[in-house]
Amino acid sequence: MEYRLLGRTGLRVSELFLGAMSFDDRDTAAAIVDRYAEAGGNVIDTAVNYGDGRSERLLGELLAGRRERFVLASKYTCSRDVTNPNAAGNHRANLTRSLDTSLRRLRTDHVDLFWVHVWDRHTPIEETMRALDDAVRAGKILYTGISDAPAWLVSRANTLAEWRDWTPFAGLQVPYNLLKRDAERDLIPMAEALGISVAAWGPLARGVLSGRSDRPNPTERERKVTEAVRQVADELGATPAQVSLAWLLSRPGSVHPLIGVSTVAQLDDNLGATRVALPAEAVERLEAATEFDVGFPVDFIAACEDPDQWVFGAAARVVSAPGTRR
């Protein structure tokens, strides 16, 4: 497995991230972690609320004696106690208590990557960013990220961090796969422009893109995309899961599929994606099958830059972006 840098940091992270949300049985989890590490994977992602704490406790046990070899990631926001209104959200109190809970369960004094799990509309982003930076300065967190938030919020957060010398977000988690490409409208371009790594959760659309889904009534669009994936897989001697993950690995910027598996066999199948090289023609066929419309304002702006449009006049024909040649 190859490695990339996490955002604008020097931290090396593997191409595929391993999600631990479904970790429950110790022996199965141990076999999955061992096989992932053997393949060169080093990022394991969990959260304070996964399995009511079972996921973090298992990881704390399984990584004992080799903690330093992994980029250990956890998240906060989701409720730790539904009877306590302050045991959820992105405010400083929940961040502090959730982080301490995670560290205790994970048997470590720091997490390498700490995610805001989802945007909390009631907490000012300034409070969240300052609280995260305080935890970084205290040595409890090394790097930060955010999941499931709009692009304007992430941009504002990192701009505030730049102005105030706080720790910026180095990672972004979004749902992203061949059937769900909404992130390409704003979130993926924003991440590429700001140098933020992207963790794509749900990369196989809950098994639909792997051919393992037991959905009784797939939509016409699902049938069309899965058929295109299957055809490309047959041509390349790969599996549908490998083709779907390889497409994500080929995306612009730095996209890391966040894979969640329940068996070592599924993990081995997913790991094979790193050896699949998709020809440009295959990528075009896969994307054509999704019939994705990027929508406004991206399509409108692109049309304005067309030399035949009146918006920019002659400049549209002679101006090049920095570092490019016409």
Helices and strands as residue ranges (DSSP letters): E 3-5, E 12-14, E 17-19, H 26-38, E 43-45, G 50-53, H 54-62, G 67-69, E 71-76, H 92-106, E 111-116, H 125-137, E 141-147, H 151-164, E 169-175, G 182-184, H 187-194, E 197-201, G 208-210, H 220-236, H 240-249, E 255-259, H 264-271, G 272-275, H 280-290, H 298-304, H 315-318
